[in-house]
Amino acid sequence: MQHREGLERRFVTRTTLYKGVYFAMFGSAAILALGVLAYFQFSPLAFLVVVVALLIPGRILGYFWRDLLRGLRLLNAKDYVASKVCSERFLVEVREKPWIRHFIWLGSSTYSRDPEVLALNNLGAAELALGEVDVARAHLEEAIAKDPLCPLPFFNLGALFKATGNVSESERCFAEATRLGFRHGISDKIVRASQTRFAEMDGR
């Protein structure tokens, strides 16, 4: 029991830490950009340099993680068939080229630092929307097995159990997602909106 309680405390701590890093990155980038612009008296060249510097990490991530971002964009657009194809393709790629996982440090995921977990979660969500309950559950449980501290697959698994009428398991999964830091608060809404915009720009 003590081990369980210790794990739960770490769950919240990790998600909170990731969110803190996420907002700190944006705040630091904004302050640095303003500092550079002010130092060079807001010259056109300074604006160009700042814009390019801010865009480069996203362009690199968008190139190597194109299918992951496309899968998320299409999932948000409710094109579940195409989203599933992109997520499956990314999973093949990341398993064949494990070094592309390290590009996570160019981004700012607040729920998991493993892109395979994010792809499995997106895949499971698309399959659930398509009514493919068994494979959706398998992929969401695989995501949980790879990163039990990520709240997203727990949330989607809760939606799956709710859709199949398993109320007790649905409530358990939703509660676990909340305990892991996914609370639908203002921070989650800001993060999701930012990630959606990023997927729209780079998931083409």
Buried (B, 14 or more C-beta within 10 A) or exposed (E): EEEEEEEEEEBBEBBEEBBEEBBEEEEEBEEEBEEBBEEBEEEEEBBEBBEEEEEEBBEBBBEBBBBBBBBBBBBBEEBBEBBBBBBBBBBEBBEEEEEBBEBBEBBBBBBBBBBBBBBBBBBBBBBBBBEBBEBBBBBBBBBBEBBBBBBBBBBBBBBBBBBEEBEEBBEBBBEBBBBBBBEEEEBBEBBBEBBBEBBBBBBE
